[in-house]
């Protein structure tokens, strides 16, 4: 493994296509997001941060097809609703 590959791994969350599909399904096509979606997203972001991912909100915005401020808003919603993601 070259250092460039190692850096790419550290900069991208280790999330499977199935997990991305689950997040998209939980988010749905409506403007209203569910607590289930927020909790799963928060858990994935917490895991990415623990893995040393730089700017995980940018990655998850790309996965979800939204802009980065939307992901940051989702994370504020988690905090404001006092939702606790499961620990990995």
C-alpha angles and dihedrals in degrees: 000000000000122000090250090058091047090051091050090052092051092048097051124061117247097241127143127230088248091056091049090050090050091052091049091049092049091049093050126182098287127096091240116084124204128232088241090060093046093050093049092046091049090050092051092047092048090051091048091051090049088052090054098252112168112229100351092182089068092054094047091047088056092047092050097041095240135111122268094251088061091058090048088051090051089053091051088051089054090052095043093049091047091235116166120208119218116262121245 
